Amino acid sequence: MSTAMVLLVLAVLVLPSASASENTAAGLGNCSDPCGYAIPYPFGVGPRCSSPGFSLTCAVDTDNSTHVLLGNTRTEVDIPPSTSYPSLRASISYSVRMIPGVRDYSVHWEAPARPFAISASSGMSLFVVGCDVRATLFIGSSAVEAGTTCSVVCAEAQVMEKLPMDTCDGSMVGAGCCSIDVRVNLRAFTLNITRISSDDAAARSKKVLAFISGHQGRIFRPIDALRSALPTLYHPLGAQLDWAIPYQPNCERAMEDKASYACRSKHSTCWDSPIGGYVCHCPAWSEGNAYIDGGCREDHNPPVLYDSIQPRRDCPTSCGNVSIPFPFGTELGCFAKLPFYLACIPGTTSVHPVPQLTDRMAVTDISIDDGTLHVHEASETTDDFMSGSDSYSDSTLYALSGRWGVVKWVIDNVTCEHAKLNNSDYKCFSSHSDCLDATHDGTLTHLGYRCKCSSGFEGNPYIKDGCTDINEWLQPDKYICNGICHNSFGSYMCTRCRRGTDFNSATRNCKPSAIILGVTIEVSSGGGILFLAAIVAILARTWKRGVQKRLRRRHFRGILLEQLVSSDQSASDRTRIFSLEELQKATNNFDHSRVVGRGGHGTVYKSILTDQRVVAIKKSTLAVMSEIDQFINEVSILSQIR
């Protein structure tokens, strides 16, 4: 592959060795400002007035205009007057001359020093302006494709002139312009540019322009591609370079070596950087430079406004239709940190007030459990996320989610393990709460930690005693229980319904199952009628027999006693009436083996009474009423003889 001559507007700065001191702020002395304005440390003109990797050079043009360059390179940068937001604007652009007969071109970029990188969360894109070429972005010198491949095509000049001004929005194929979004932190990349057509005569442009920029580089006129001109709103310092102290991976490791720890000022705080390394900040109630001794202005009575441990009792809990839970707040003393302040302002399209996170970002919902915000941006783009904020700490607590209009947030940038080591700064105040580490959806880098109520509890973990026990019985849609639910502290128990019953969700009790109920109805409607009829018949027959037995007993006793008494008064004294049951027992139920004789009126049985007396029992076999008197007379006579 041939490589064309490429004009680079960016060079590589040679770094000092990693063993050099990270912070030489103690020996700054009287560093002058040759560039015409104050430059905050760790930046400075010359090695003596800067931290390693942050050295600057002042370049003066023929018209006496001054440009600030990184180190000894030609990388022009714009240094902000404060270190509160660790980023700077830089020029990263290329002009590639298309040489006849050459098909492939390649340009390479490396960060001008180790502290710098193009952040994946900065909304930067690589724009390509030209005709009939394909551009591919690779990480460093590896052969692994870093993002998408985009292509630019052109029509005749008459057609391109009539095409309206549009946005170069990352389309796979664009008319004169295409872009590739920066989706990972970049300290180096390689851009391959390939002609789509091999016919040199058909080439419509003699030059291809490539540059890094944010949303301001998206407005584009298609005819500019044929003229090899940059977009109308292009700014030479359009690329955003984030910076951090790079010699330790995070704050926890950096604080272990106090001698090289860059956060020099008293009360300064350390934040893990999304590009690796760490940055330093003065407290919210202070101003100054955290990288030099005494740089943060001390206030012996700082107002507890921007770092409220707990909210005031009279804090507003809503703004319009949006609930505002702590750590967020709309008044002083009601939010945990300045990044969680929401301005409750009158809505432009609604009669209700609207909470705003930035000047152009409205909040529509806040989730404590998920650690997310639902937002709506006036510009309908997230490329310049948090641009309305005036503090770097704002953006470090937030990250764009993979879902449109959803922003992830954390309570602090450290890990759970690190946060728990410092009880005074640990934000999961409520008992029965847990700490969860959160990562950036796009880069998978550590974002910070958030809090959540433990399983079986609900509420706000950032408030003391904010997590309360869940009564699962009251939430049947969320907590499934095929039986009777019994709540317990932090949990619940489900009692199953007995066999043959089902759970009734309306009454929350057990009821007979549909199958058993159906069988019962079927039996009662069919065989049940026959069963009841048989029971009635048996009861009627038994009742009838009982009545007959009682009548017979009463009738027989009356006639027999009357006969005996009338014949001999003394017979009644010797006479005993036996029941039928006693006679059946004495004769073994009138067994045939007990028969000793038969007469005209009945059969005589030999019997043994319960007192062991041997007697004869005569059982009448006559059913005619006229014969009864003769039988009684016979019994009466027999009873008088032995």
C-alpha positions as CSV (number, residue, x, y, z in Angstrom):
1,M,0.0,0.0,0.0
2,S,1.4,3.4,-1.0
3,T,1.3,6.2,1.4
4,A,0.7,9.8,0.3
5,M,2.3,12.9,1.6
6,V,0.1,14.2,4.3
7,L,0.1,17.6,5.9
8,L,-0.3,17.1,9.7
9,V,-1.4,20.0,11.9
10,L,-0.6,17.8,15.0
11,A,2.8,16.4,16.2
12,V,3.8,14.2,19.1
13,L,5.2,15.6,22.3
14,V,8.0,13.6,24.0
15,L,7.1,12.8,27.6
16,P,9.4,13.0,30.5
17,S,10.1,9.6,32.1
18,A,7.3,8.2,34.3
19,S,9.6,8.3,37.3
20,A,9.6,12.0,37.3
21,S,7.8,13.8,40.0
22,E,4.1,14.3,39.3
23,N,3.8,17.7,40.8
24,T,6.5,20.4,41.0
25,A,4.0,23.0,42.3
26,A,6.2,23.6,45.4
27,G,9.0,25.1,43.2
28,L,6.9,27.3,40.9
29,G,8.4,30.5,42.1
30,N,7.6,33.6,40.0
31,C,6.6,32.0,36.7
32,S,5.8,34.6,34.1
33,D,2.9,34.6,31.7
34,P,4.5,35.1,28.3
35,C,1.4,33.9,26.5
36,G,-0.5,37.0,27.7
37,Y,-2.9,35.4,30.2
38,A,-2.7,33.4,33.4
39,I,-2.2,29.7,32.9
40,P,-3.4,27.5,35.8
41,Y,-1.1,24.8,37.1
42,P,-0.5,21.9,36.3
43,F,-0.1,23.7,33.0
44,G,2.7,26.1,32.6
45,V,5.2,27.5,30.1
46,G,8.3,25.5,30.4
47,P,9.1,22.4,32.5
48,R,9.9,24.4,35.7
49,C,6.4,25.9,35.8
50,S,4.4,22.8,34.8
51,S,3.8,19.2,35.8
52,P,5.3,16.6,33.5
53,G,3.4,16.4,30.3
54,F,1.6,19.7,30.8
55,S,4.3,22.0,29.5
56,L,3.2,24.7,27.0
57,T,4.9,26.9,24.4
58,C,3.9,30.4,23.2
59,A,4.1,30.9,19.5
60,V,3.9,34.4,18.0
61,D,2.8,35.0,14.4
62,T,3.9,37.7,12.1
63,D,0.9,39.8,13.1
64,N,2.0,39.5,16.7
65,S,-0.9,37.2,17.6
66,T,-0.1,34.6,20.2
67,H,-0.9,30.9,20.0
68,V,-0.5,28.3,22.8
69,L,1.0,25.0,21.8
70,L,1.3,21.8,23.7
71,G,5.0,21.3,24.5
72,N,7.2,21.6,21.5
73,T,4.6,20.4,19.0
74,R,2.4,22.4,16.6
75,T,-0.8,21.3,18.4
76,E,-2.6,24.6,19.2
77,V,-4.8,24.5,22.3
78,D,-7.0,26.8,24.2
79,I,-6.3,26.5,28.0
80,P,-9.3,27.5,30.2
81,P,-8.6,29.8,33.2
82,S,-9.8,27.2,35.7
83,T,-8.9,23.6,36.3
84,S,-12.4,22.7,37.5
85,Y,-13.3,21.2,34.2
86,P,-10.2,19.1,33.1
87,S,-10.5,19.5,29.3
88,L,-9.2,21.8,26.6
89,R,-9.9,22.6,23.0
90,A,-7.3,21.5,20.4
91,S,-6.8,21.4,16.7
92,I,-6.8,17.8,15.3
93,S,-7.1,18.0,11.5
94,Y,-5.6,16.6,8.3
95,S,-5.5,17.6,4.7
96,V,-4.8,14.6,2.4
97,R,-3.8,15.4,-1.2
98,M,-5.2,12.8,-3.7
99,I,-2.3,11.8,-5.9
100,P,-3.1,10.2,-9.3
101,G,-2.4,6.5,-9.3
102,V,-2.5,6.2,-5.5
103,R,-5.5,4.4,-4.1
104,D,-4.8,4.0,-0.4
105,Y,-3.9,6.7,2.2
106,S,-3.2,6.5,5.9
107,V,-2.9,9.1,8.6
108,H,-2.0,8.4,12.3
109,W,-2.6,10.4,15.4
110,E,-1.3,10.1,18.9
111,A,-2.1,12.1,22.0
112,P,0.5,14.9,22.4
113,A,1.3,13.7,25.9
114,R,0.3,10.9,28.3
115,P,-2.2,13.0,30.3
116,F,-4.5,13.6,27.2
117,A,-7.1,11.6,25.4
118,I,-10.2,12.0,23.4
119,S,-13.0,10.9,25.7
120,A,-15.7,8.6,24.6
121,S,-18.2,10.7,26.6
122,S,-17.2,14.0,25.1
123,G,-19.4,13.7,22.0
124,M,-16.6,13.9,19.5
125,S,-16.7,12.5,16.0
126,L,-14.1,12.2,13.1
127,F,-15.5,14.0,10.1
128,V,-14.3,13.2,6.5
129,V,-15.0,15.7,3.7
130,G,-14.3,14.7,0.1
131,C,-15.6,12.7,-2.8
132,D,-15.7,9.0,-3.6
133,V,-13.6,7.7,-0.8
134,R,-14.1,5.3,2.1
135,A,-12.7,6.0,5.6
136,T,-12.1,3.4,8.3
137,L,-11.0,4.2,11.9
138,F,-8.6,1.9,13.7
139,I,-7.3,1.9,17.3
140,G,-3.6,2.7,17.3
141,S,-1.7,0.5,14.9
142,S,-3.8,-2.6,15.5
143,A,-5.8,-4.2,12.8
144,V,-9.0,-4.2,14.8
145,E,-11.6,-1.9,13.5
146,A,-12.6,0.6,16.2
147,G,-15.9,1.8,15.0
148,T,-17.9,2.0,11.8
149,T,-16.7,2.6,8.2
150,C,-18.2,5.5,6.4
151,S,-18.1,6.6,2.7
152,V,-18.5,9.9,0.9
153,V,-19.8,10.2,-2.7
154,C,-20.4,13.2,-4.9
155,A,-22.5,14.0,-7.9
156,E,-21.9,16.6,-10.6
157,A,-21.3,20.2,-9.4
158,Q,-24.7,21.3,-10.7
159,V,-26.4,18.7,-8.5
160,M,-24.2,19.3,-5.4
161,E,-24.9,23.0,-5.7
162,K,-28.6,22.4,-5.4
163,L,-28.4,20.1,-2.4
164,P,-29.5,21.9,0.8
165,M,-27.3,22.5,3.8
166,D,-27.5,19.4,6.0
167,T,-25.9,17.8,9.0
168,C,-23.0,15.3,8.7
169,D,-24.7,12.9,11.1
170,G,-22.7,9.7,10.8
171,S,-24.4,8.1,7.9
172,M,-22.7,5.1,6.4
173,V,-22.8,6.9,3.0
174,G,-23.0,10.7,2.8
175,A,-23.1,13.2,0.0
176,G,-19.7,14.9,0.3
177,C,-19.3,14.3,4.1
178,C,-19.5,11.4,6.6
179,S,-18.5,10.9,10.2
180,I,-17.4,8.2,12.6
181,D,-18.4,8.7,16.3
182,V,-15.7,8.3,18.9
183,R,-17.0,5.5,21.1
184,V,-13.9,4.6,23.1
185,N,-11.3,6.7,24.8
186,L,-8.6,7.4,22.2
187,R,-5.0,8.1,22.9
188,A,-4.1,7.0,19.4
189,F,-5.8,6.1,16.2
190,T,-5.2,5.4,12.5
191,L,-7.4,6.6,9.7
192,N,-7.4,4.7,6.4
193,I,-8.7,6.4,3.4
194,T,-9.4,4.4,0.2
195,R,-10.6,5.6,-3.2
196,I,-13.8,4.0,-4.2
197,S,-13.2,4.5,-8.0
198,S,-9.9,3.5,-9.6
199,D,-10.4,6.0,-12.5
200,D,-8.4,9.1,-11.7
201,A,-10.2,11.1,-14.4
202,A,-13.5,10.4,-12.6
203,A,-12.2,11.8,-9.3
204,R,-14.2,14.9,-8.4
205,S,-12.0,16.2,-5.6
206,K,-8.3,16.7,-5.3
207,K,-8.2,16.8,-1.6
208,V,-9.8,15.0,1.4
209,L,-10.2,16.8,4.7
210,A,-10.4,14.9,8.0
211,F,-10.9,16.5,11.5
212,I,-12.1,15.8,15.0
213,S,-15.0,18.0,16.2
214,G,-18.2,18.0,18.2
215,H,-21.7,19.0,17.1
216,Q,-20.5,22.4,15.7
217,G,-18.8,20.5,12.9
218,R,-21.9,18.8,11.7
219,I,-23.5,21.7,9.7
220,F,-22.3,21.1,6.1
221,R,-22.9,22.3,2.6
222,P,-22.5,19.4,0.1
223,I,-20.9,21.7,-2.5
224,D,-18.0,22.3,0.0
225,A,-16.7,18.8,-0.8
226,L,-16.0,19.7,-4.4
227,R,-14.3,22.9,-3.3
228,S,-12.2,21.0,-0.7
229,A,-13.5,23.5,1.8
230,L,-14.2,22.9,5.5
231,P,-17.8,23.2,6.8
232,T,-19.1,26.7,7.4
233,L,-19.2,26.5,11.2
234,Y,-15.9,24.6,11.5
235,H,-13.6,25.9,14.3
236,P,-9.9,25.0,14.2
237,L,-10.0,24.3,17.9
238,G,-13.0,22.0,17.7
239,A,-11.6,18.9,19.2
240,Q,-12.0,18.3,23.0
241,L,-9.1,16.7,24.8
242,D,-9.7,15.5,28.3
243,W,-6.8,15.4,30.7
244,A,-5.9,13.8,34.0
245,I,-3.0,13.1,36.2
246,P,-2.0,9.8,34.5
247,Y,0.6,8.2,36.7
248,Q,-1.8,6.3,39.0
249,P,-4.9,4.5,37.7
250,N,-7.3,6.0,40.2
251,C,-7.6,8.1,43.4
252,E,-7.3,5.2,45.7
253,R,-3.9,4.2,44.4
254,A,-2.8,7.9,44.1
255,M,-3.5,8.6,47.8
256,E,-1.3,5.8,48.9
257,D,1.8,7.8,47.8
258,K,1.5,11.1,49.5
259,A,4.8,12.4,48.1
260,S,3.5,12.3,44.5
261,Y,-0.1,12.9,45.2
262,A,-1.2,15.8,43.0
263,C,-4.1,17.1,45.1
264,R,-2.0,19.5,47.2
265,S,-4.4,22.0,48.6
266,K,-6.1,21.4,51.9
267,H,-9.8,20.4,51.6
268,S,-9.2,19.3,48.0
269,T,-11.0,16.2,46.7
270,C,-9.9,13.5,44.2
271,W,-12.1,12.2,41.4
272,D,-11.4,9.2,39.2
273,S,-11.2,10.3,35.5
274,P,-13.2,8.6,32.8
275,I,-10.0,8.4,30.6
276,G,-8.0,6.9,33.4
277,G,-5.9,8.6,36.1
278,Y,-7.5,11.2,38.4
279,V,-8.2,14.9,38.7
280,C,-8.4,17.2,41.7
281,H,-11.1,19.7,42.8
282,C,-11.7,22.3,45.4
283,P,-14.8,21.8,47.6
284,A,-18.1,23.2,46.2
285,W,-18.0,26.0,48.8
286,S,-14.5,27.0,47.8
287,E,-12.7,28.3,44.7
288,G,-9.1,28.1,43.5
289,N,-6.6,25.6,42.3
290,A,-6.5,22.2,44.0
291,Y,-3.1,21.3,42.5
292,I,-1.0,23.9,44.5
293,D,-0.5,24.3,48.2
294,G,-3.2,26.6,49.7
295,G,-4.8,26.8,46.3
296,C,-8.4,26.2,47.6
297,R,-9.7,29.2,49.5
298,E,-10.4,28.1,53.1
299,D,-13.6,29.1,54.8
300,H,-13.8,28.2,58.5
301,N,-17.6,28.4,58.4
302,P,-18.6,26.9,55.0
303,P,-22.4,26.9,54.5
304,V,-23.9,23.4,54.4
305,L,-25.7,24.1,51.2
306,Y,-24.0,22.1,48.5
307,D,-23.1,19.0,50.5
308,S,-26.1,18.3,52.6
309,I,-25.8,15.0,54.6
310,Q,-29.6,14.9,55.0
311,P,-32.3,17.2,53.5
312,R,-34.2,19.9,55.4
313,R,-37.5,18.8,56.8
314,D,-39.3,21.4,54.7
315,C,-37.7,20.6,51.4
316,P,-40.0,20.5,48.3
317,T,-40.6,16.9,47.2
318,S,-41.8,17.7,43.7
319,C,-41.5,20.2,40.8
320,G,-44.6,20.2,38.8
321,N,-45.5,16.6,38.0
322,V,-42.0,15.3,38.7
323,S,-41.2,13.8,42.1
324,I,-37.8,15.1,43.5
325,P,-36.2,12.6,45.9
326,F,-33.0,13.2,47.8
327,P,-30.1,13.4,46.9
328,F,-31.7,15.7,44.3
329,G,-33.3,19.0,45.4
330,T,-34.6,22.3,44.1
331,E,-33.5,24.5,47.1
332,L,-30.4,25.1,49.1
333,G,-29.9,22.5,51.8
334,C,-32.1,20.0,49.9
335,F,-29.6,18.4,47.6
336,A,-26.6,16.2,48.6
337,K,-24.1,17.8,46.1
338,L,-24.2,20.7,43.6
339,P,-24.5,18.3,40.6
340,F,-27.8,17.2,42.1
341,Y,-29.4,20.6,42.1
342,L,-32.4,20.9,39.8
343,A,-33.8,24.3,38.9
344,C,-37.6,24.3,39.1
345,I,-38.6,26.8,36.5
346,P,-41.9,27.6,34.7
347,G,-42.5,25.4,31.7
348,T,-42.6,26.9,28.3
349,T,-45.0,24.3,26.8
350,S,-46.7,23.2,30.0
351,V,-48.7,25.0,32.8
352,H,-46.6,23.0,35.4
353,P,-43.0,23.9,36.4
354,V,-40.3,21.8,35.0
355,P,-37.1,20.6,36.8
356,Q,-33.9,21.3,34.8
357,L,-30.5,19.7,35.2
358,T,-28.8,22.1,32.7
359,D,-29.9,25.1,30.8
360,R,-31.3,22.9,28.0
361,M,-31.9,19.6,29.7
362,A,-35.3,19.0,31.4
363,V,-35.9,16.1,33.8
364,T,-39.1,14.1,33.4
365,D,-38.5,11.3,35.9
366,I,-36.0,10.3,38.6
367,S,-35.5,6.7,39.6
368,I,-33.7,5.9,42.9
369,D,-33.9,2.1,42.4
370,D,-32.4,2.2,38.9
371,G,-30.1,5.1,39.3
372,T,-31.4,6.8,36.2
373,L,-32.9,10.1,35.0
374,H,-35.3,10.4,32.1
375,V,-34.4,13.7,30.4
376,H,-35.6,15.7,27.4
377,E,-33.1,18.0,25.7
378,A,-34.2,21.1,23.9
379,S,-31.7,20.6,21.1
380,E,-32.7,16.9,20.7
381,T,-29.0,15.9,20.8
382,T,-26.8,14.5,23.5
383,D,-23.4,15.3,21.8
384,D,-22.7,18.2,24.1
385,F,-24.0,16.5,27.2
386,M,-24.0,18.7,30.3
387,S,-22.9,21.7,28.3
388,G,-25.0,23.9,30.5
389,S,-23.1,22.9,33.6
390,D,-20.3,25.1,35.0
391,S,-18.6,22.3,37.0
392,Y,-16.7,19.3,35.9
393,S,-18.1,17.3,38.8
394,D,-21.5,17.6,37.1
395,S,-20.5,15.4,34.2
396,T,-18.5,12.9,36.2
397,L,-21.6,11.9,38.2
398,Y,-23.6,11.4,35.0
399,A,-23.3,9.2,31.9
400,L,-25.5,8.7,28.9
401,S,-27.3,5.4,28.9
402,G,-27.7,3.1,26.0
403,R,-31.4,4.1,25.9
404,W,-32.4,7.4,24.3
405,G,-33.4,10.0,26.8
406,V,-32.0,8.1,29.8
407,V,-29.0,9.3,31.9
408,K,-27.3,7.1,34.5
409,W,-26.2,8.8,37.7
410,V,-24.0,7.9,40.7
411,I,-23.7,9.4,44.2
412,D,-19.9,9.5,44.1
413,N,-17.1,8.5,41.7
414,V,-15.3,6.0,43.9
415,T,-15.9,2.3,44.2
416,C,-18.1,0.7,46.8
417,E,-15.0,-0.8,48.4
418,H,-13.3,2.5,48.7
419,A,-16.5,4.4,49.8
420,K,-17.0,2.0,52.7
421,L,-13.5,2.7,54.1
422,N,-14.6,6.3,54.8
423,N,-17.7,6.1,56.9
424,S,-18.0,9.9,57.2
425,D,-18.4,10.2,53.4
426,Y,-20.4,7.0,52.7
427,K,-23.8,8.0,51.3
428,C,-25.8,4.8,51.8
429,F,-27.2,6.2,55.1
430,S,-30.2,4.0,55.6
431,S,-29.9,0.6,57.3
432,H,-31.0,-2.3,55.1
433,S,-29.4,-0.7,52.1
434,D,-26.7,-2.0,49.7
435,C,-23.9,-0.3,47.6
436,L,-23.8,-1.0,43.9
437,D,-20.9,-0.2,41.5
438,A,-22.0,1.4,38.2
439,T,-20.2,1.4,34.9
440,H,-20.5,3.5,31.7
441,D,-22.7,1.8,29.2
442,G,-20.6,2.8,26.2
443,T,-17.0,2.3,27.5
444,L,-17.7,-0.1,30.4
445,T,-15.4,2.0,32.6
446,H,-16.2,2.5,36.2
447,L,-18.5,5.5,36.8
448,G,-19.0,5.4,40.6
449,Y,-21.4,3.9,43.1
450,R,-25.0,4.3,44.0
451,C,-27.2,3.0,46.8
452,K,-30.3,0.7,46.8
453,C,-32.6,-0.7,49.4
454,S,-31.9,-4.3,50.3
455,S,-34.2,-7.1,49.0
456,G,-37.4,-7.0,51.0
457,F,-37.2,-3.3,51.6
458,E,-38.2,-0.1,49.7
459,G,-37.7,3.6,50.0
460,N,-34.8,6.0,49.8
461,P,-31.4,4.6,50.8
462,Y,-29.8,8.1,50.9
463,I,-32.0,9.1,53.9
464,K,-31.5,7.8,57.4
465,D,-34.1,5.0,58.0
466,G,-35.3,5.6,54.5
467,C,-35.6,1.9,53.6
468,T,-38.7,0.3,55.1
469,D,-40.0,-3.2,55.1
470,I,-42.2,-4.2,52.1
471,N,-45.6,-5.6,52.9
472,E,-45.7,-8.1,50.0
473,W,-49.3,-9.0,50.8
474,L,-50.3,-5.6,49.5
475,Q,-48.4,-6.0,46.2
476,P,-49.8,-9.3,44.7
477,D,-48.9,-8.3,41.1
478,K,-45.2,-8.0,42.1
479,Y,-44.9,-10.7,44.7
480,I,-46.5,-13.9,43.4
481,C,-48.0,-16.2,46.1
482,N,-50.2,-19.1,45.1
483,G,-51.7,-19.3,48.5
484,I,-51.9,-17.1,51.6
485,C,-49.1,-14.5,51.9
486,H,-47.6,-13.9,55.4
487,N,-45.4,-10.8,55.7
488,S,-42.2,-11.0,57.7
489,F,-39.4,-8.4,58.3
490,G,-37.5,-8.1,55.0
491,S,-39.2,-11.1,53.5
492,Y,-42.5,-13.0,53.2
493,M,-43.8,-16.5,53.5
494,C,-46.4,-18.2,51.3
495,T,-48.7,-20.8,52.7
496,R,-50.1,-23.2,50.1
497,C,-53.8,-23.9,49.9
498,R,-54.9,-27.4,51.0
499,R,-55.4,-30.1,48.5
500,G,-58.6,-29.7,46.6
501,T,-58.6,-25.8,47.0
502,D,-57.3,-23.0,44.9
503,F,-56.2,-19.4,45.8
504,N,-58.8,-16.8,45.2
505,S,-57.0,-13.6,44.2
506,A,-60.1,-11.5,44.8
507,T,-60.5,-12.5,48.4
508,R,-56.9,-13.5,49.0
509,N,-58.1,-16.8,50.5
510,C,-58.4,-20.4,49.5
511,K,-61.5,-21.7,47.8
512,P,-62.6,-25.2,46.6
513,S,-61.1,-26.0,43.3
514,A,-63.2,-25.9,40.2
515,I,-62.8,-29.6,39.5
516,I,-64.0,-30.7,42.9
517,L,-66.9,-28.2,42.8
518,G,-67.9,-29.5,39.3
519,V,-67.9,-33.1,40.5
520,T,-70.0,-32.2,43.5
521,I,-72.5,-30.4,41.3
522,E,-72.7,-33.3,38.9
523,V,-73.3,-35.9,41.7
524,S,-76.0,-33.7,43.3
525,S,-77.8,-33.2,40.0
526,G,-77.7,-36.9,38.9
527,G,-76.7,-39.8,41.1
528,G,-77.3,-37.7,44.2
529,I,-81.0,-37.8,43.7
530,L,-81.0,-41.6,43.5
531,F,-78.8,-41.8,46.6
532,L,-81.1,-39.6,48.6
533,A,-84.1,-41.6,47.4
534,A,-82.5,-44.8,48.7
535,I,-81.7,-43.2,52.0
536,V,-85.3,-42.1,52.4
537,A,-86.6,-45.6,51.6
538,I,-84.3,-47.3,54.1
539,L,-85.3,-44.8,56.8
540,A,-89.0,-45.3,56.1
541,R,-88.7,-49.0,56.3
542,T,-86.7,-49.0,59.5
543,W,-89.2,-46.6,61.0
544,K,-92.1,-48.8,59.9
545,R,-90.6,-51.9,61.4
546,G,-90.0,-50.1,64.7
547,V,-93.5,-49.0,64.9
548,Q,-94.8,-52.5,64.2
549,K,-92.4,-53.9,66.8
550,R,-93.5,-51.5,69.5
551,L,-97.2,-52.1,68.7
552,R,-96.8,-55.9,68.8
553,R,-94.9,-55.7,72.1
554,R,-97.4,-53.4,73.7
555,H,-100.4,-55.4,72.4
556,F,-99.0,-58.8,73.4
557,R,-98.0,-57.7,76.9
558,G,-101.4,-56.2,77.6
559,I,-103.4,-59.3,76.6
560,L,-101.1,-61.7,78.3
561,L,-101.0,-59.8,81.6
562,E,-104.7,-59.4,81.6
563,Q,-105.2,-63.1,81.1
564,L,-102.8,-64.1,83.8
565,V,-104.1,-61.7,86.3
566,S,-107.7,-62.6,85.7
567,S,-107.0,-66.4,86.1
568,D,-104.8,-66.3,89.2
569,Q,-103.9,-63.2,91.2
570,S,-100.8,-64.9,92.5
571,A,-99.5,-65.7,89.0
572,S,-98.8,-62.1,88.4
573,D,-96.3,-62.2,91.2
574,R,-94.4,-65.1,89.6
575,T,-94.7,-63.9,86.1
576,R,-91.8,-62.2,84.2
577,I,-92.0,-60.6,80.8
578,F,-89.0,-61.3,78.6
579,S,-88.1,-59.1,75.6
580,L,-87.8,-60.6,72.1
581,E,-84.0,-59.9,72.2
582,E,-83.6,-61.9,75.4
583,L,-85.5,-64.8,73.9
584,Q,-83.5,-64.7,70.7
585,K,-80.3,-64.8,72.7
586,A,-81.6,-67.7,74.9
587,T,-82.5,-69.8,71.8
588,N,-79.6,-68.8,69.6
589,N,-82.0,-66.8,67.5
590,F,-84.5,-69.7,67.5
591,D,-82.0,-72.2,66.1
592,H,-83.5,-75.4,64.7
593,S,-81.1,-77.5,66.9
594,R,-83.0,-76.1,70.0
595,V,-86.4,-77.4,68.9
596,V,-87.8,-80.1,71.3
597,G,-91.3,-80.3,70.0
598,R,-94.1,-78.8,67.9
599,G,-97.7,-78.1,68.8
600,G,-100.8,-76.9,67.1
601,H,-100.1,-73.3,68.0
602,G,-96.3,-73.1,67.8
603,T,-92.8,-74.6,68.2
604,V,-91.1,-75.3,71.6
605,Y,-87.4,-74.5,72.0
606,K,-85.0,-75.6,74.8
607,S,-83.3,-72.5,76.1
608,I,-80.9,-71.5,78.8
609,L,-81.4,-68.1,80.5
610,T,-78.7,-65.8,81.6
611,D,-79.1,-67.1,85.2
612,Q,-78.4,-70.6,83.8
613,R,-82.0,-71.8,84.3
614,V,-83.2,-74.2,81.6
615,V,-86.6,-73.3,80.3
616,A,-88.9,-74.1,77.4
617,I,-89.9,-71.3,75.0
618,K,-92.9,-71.7,72.7
619,K,-93.0,-69.5,69.7
620,S,-96.3,-68.9,68.0
621,T,-96.5,-69.7,64.4
622,L,-100.1,-68.4,63.9
623,A,-100.9,-65.1,62.3
624,V,-104.7,-65.3,62.6
625,M,-106.1,-63.0,65.2
626,S,-108.8,-65.5,66.3
627,E,-106.1,-68.1,67.3
628,I,-104.2,-65.6,69.6
629,D,-106.6,-66.2,72.5
630,Q,-106.0,-70.0,72.4
631,F,-102.2,-69.4,72.4
632,I,-102.4,-67.1,75.4
633,N,-104.5,-69.6,77.3
634,E,-101.9,-72.2,76.7
635,V,-99.1,-69.9,77.9
636,S,-101.1,-69.1,80.9
637,I,-101.7,-72.8,81.9
638,L,-98.1,-73.7,81.2
639,S,-96.8,-70.8,83.3
640,Q,-98.7,-72.2,86.4
641,I,-97.0,-75.6,86.2
642,R,-93.4,-76.4,86.7
